[in-house]
Amino acid sequence: DAMVIQNPRYQVTQFGKPVTLSCSQTLNHNVMYWYQQKSSQAPKLLFHYYDKDFNNEADTPDNFQSRRPNTSFCFLDIRSPGLGDAAMYLCATSRDPTDTQYFGPGTRLTVL
Amino acid sequence: GDSVTQMEGPVTLSEEAFLTINCTYTATGYPSLFWYVQYPGEGLQLLLKATKADDKGSNKGFEATYRKETTSFHLEKGSVQVSDSAVYFCALKQGAQKLVFGQGTRLTINP
């Protein structure tokens, strides 16, 4: 089945220690998104890639970066995680920017 | 800007009860409307969608009709099961603009 895969499902890091979350997709979609979801809240868009074009949301902290080395993979890098960055991180994909978004299972990040 | 307002939760029902979760939206154009479901510890799953007025989306016994005159997209299910316990998000999208979510409604079904 075509799908969106996120690894790891659970990630524990220390305050200030860089961490990378991974997303891959077998849908061959052109757009990949990263969302942050804190407890009992709706997901908040951090940024997205449309092919190789990176689109950052205006209120996304500089601490968050992303890389998309090819169509299938996209990474979320948190350069210096703070306690406030503990959250569920969701990857989503869509065929194009106007199309329906499909989400992965998420990575739960804990910051100690 | 565009916005989505959902029925406040949490909602608690008994198994086999009828479910309605209200969703209304504010948008300048003609958005596509979605319901996503999030089971505990999981990502969002697309439950159903509708792309134009009077369209009805349906999946797994859930239904929602795009009502332009009332700017609503209420989610309904005739007989809920314990396995339907989850958080439900209503969302809208206009063209290439970002997905706009409601605040989510937590649903608990008791046996």
Interface residues (C-beta under 8 A of the other chain):
Chain A: V4 Q6 S40 Q41 A42 P43 L45 E57 M88 L90 A92 D96 P97 T98 T100 Q101 Y102 F103 G104 P105 G106 R108
Chain B: S32 F34 Y36 G41 E42 G43 L44 Q45 L46 K49 F89 K93 G95 A96 K98 L99 F101 G102 Q103 G104 R106
